Amino acid sequence: MDILKEKILTEGIALSETVLKVDNFLNHQVDPSLMHEIGREFQNRFEEKGITKILTLESSGIAPSVMAGLLMGVPVIFARKRQSLTLTDGLLTSEVYSYTKQEINKVCVAHKFIGEDDTVLIIDDFLANGKAAEALIHLADQAGAEIAGIGIVIEKAFQEGGSALREKGYHVESLARIANLEAGKIEFVKEKEHSNADV
Amino acid sequence: MDILKEKILTEGIALSETVLKVDNFLNHQVDPSLMHEIGREFQNRFEEKGITKILTLESSGIAPSVMAGLLMGVPVIFARKRQSLTLTDGLLTSEVYSYTKQEINKVCVAHKFIGEDDTVLIIDDFLANGKAAEALIHLADQAGAEIAGIGIVIEKAFQEGGSALREKGYHVESLARIANLEAGKIEFVKEKEHSNADV
């Protein structure tokens, strides 16, 4: 997705060989118009799948997910990392280790929002070691829902999460795939999978 | 805002005299199309104000804010409740007590995203005792930004936050104002402030 890659190149910062800072437009300051384009791209890539719900994780997954949900006409559920007084009944839970926050988060969704009749699209901002995606898969599996695919804004393709999920048979679509972040330079994976994918 | 009030009446649950559960469409499962209408309503109410940035708080403020930001053509910044490894430099911080989570959260924004030249619209999902709004005001004040107004999806008008903010001179616009939640019944404040306000 060209405009996303352009944005990453001009505003992203390779903080280290594993950490890409995109707080200018994705996970602290948010560019709503870019999120809308990202939502449209997810719509294009998954529209044949009969999606009934989008499942994401608070907080950075919410903006791209609600735009995708708006365009696809389906509700978005964001899994919670912490329990609230008003979120109590029939919880499905899983656990995820956050590398950037260095802690284990219990994540949960209310069971009433995902069921056996649902075809779920999982969306997240980043895919690196795949732990967050696995937790979301675990939540959807517990609900008996079908997982139609996993839509990722930025995949760190030099980490194992993406290939592990694809090997398990999941349909993973990442809008920008980073090949490496060495020497402060951001390099994308060269690929021609989609008509709108670029180098 | 009629469709929001209708949604609150049909899908909201008065858990107690102070707690309104709206996890069906606002703060766990999200209705993207309703969020878009909410964004449009904020746009209508604040479009004359020369807004340059929307400031909100993760996580439930994000969905209505990105829709408002999309329609108003301005970036959204969501204040973080927990610090990330990638969010380190030049932080403005404040504190907010969350009644529904019963804890004090340190909230922060990167200074580089809000400055003296900004005219900020603060958006949040709920206004009750006003602590979250005050923390966001405190963040914007530290940045030297002008605060154009405060847009709230649901105000618990029986709590003191809204009147305290209005007494201080802030322009507060709440799309649904709850008069009381007694006996499990949701009652709105009767008002005719806006052409689209209803009983």
Chai-1 contact restraints between the chains, C-beta under 6 A:
chainA,res_idxA,chainB,res_idxB,connection_type,confidence,min_distance_angstrom,max_distance_angstrom,comment,restraint_id
A,V19,B,T86,contact,1.0,0.0,6.0,A-B,restraint_1
A,K21,B,T86,contact,1.0,0.0,6.0,A-B,restraint_2
A,Q29,B,P75,contact,1.0,0.0,6.0,A-B,restraint_3
A,Q29,B,I77,contact,1.0,0.0,6.0,A-B,restraint_4
A,Q29,B,F113,contact,1.0,0.0,6.0,A-B,restraint_5
A,V30,B,V66,contact,1.0,0.0,6.0,A-B,restraint_6
A,V30,B,V76,contact,1.0,0.0,6.0,A-B,restraint_7
A,P32,B,V66,contact,1.0,0.0,6.0,A-B,restraint_8
A,P32,B,G69,contact,1.0,0.0,6.0,A-B,restraint_9
A,P32,B,L70,contact,1.0,0.0,6.0,A-B,restraint_10
A,M35,B,V66,contact,1.0,0.0,6.0,A-B,restraint_11
A,H36,B,L70,contact,1.0,0.0,6.0,A-B,restraint_12
A,E58,B,S59,contact,1.0,0.0,6.0,A-B,restraint_13
A,S59,B,E58,contact,1.0,0.0,6.0,A-B,restraint_14
A,S59,B,S59,contact,1.0,0.0,6.0,A-B,restraint_15
A,I62,B,I62,contact,1.0,0.0,6.0,A-B,restraint_16
A,I62,B,A63,contact,1.0,0.0,6.0,A-B,restraint_17
A,A63,B,I62,contact,1.0,0.0,6.0,A-B,restraint_18
A,A63,B,V66,contact,1.0,0.0,6.0,A-B,restraint_19
A,V66,B,V30,contact,1.0,0.0,6.0,A-B,restraint_20
A,V66,B,P32,contact,1.0,0.0,6.0,A-B,restraint_21
A,V66,B,M35,contact,1.0,0.0,6.0,A-B,restraint_22
A,V66,B,A63,contact,1.0,0.0,6.0,A-B,restraint_23
A,G69,B,P32,contact,1.0,0.0,6.0,A-B,restraint_24
A,L70,B,P32,contact,1.0,0.0,6.0,A-B,restraint_25
A,L70,B,H36,contact,1.0,0.0,6.0,A-B,restraint_26
A,P75,B,Q29,contact,1.0,0.0,6.0,A-B,restraint_27
A,V76,B,V30,contact,1.0,0.0,6.0,A-B,restraint_28
A,V76,B,P32,contact,1.0,0.0,6.0,A-B,restraint_29
A,I77,B,Q29,contact,1.0,0.0,6.0,A-B,restraint_30
A,S84,B,T100,contact,1.0,0.0,6.0,A-B,restraint_31
A,S84,B,K101,contact,1.0,0.0,6.0,A-B,restraint_32
A,L85,B,T100,contact,1.0,0.0,6.0,A-B,restraint_33
A,T86,B,V19,contact,1.0,0.0,6.0,A-B,restraint_34
A,T86,B,K21,contact,1.0,0.0,6.0,A-B,restraint_35
A,T86,B,T100,contact,1.0,0.0,6.0,A-B,restraint_36
A,T100,B,S84,contact,1.0,0.0,6.0,A-B,restraint_37
A,T100,B,L85,contact,1.0,0.0,6.0,A-B,restraint_38
A,T100,B,T86,contact,1.0,0.0,6.0,A-B,restraint_39
A,K101,B,S84,contact,1.0,0.0,6.0,A-B,restraint_40
A,F113,B,Q29,contact,1.0,0.0,6.0,A-B,restraint_41
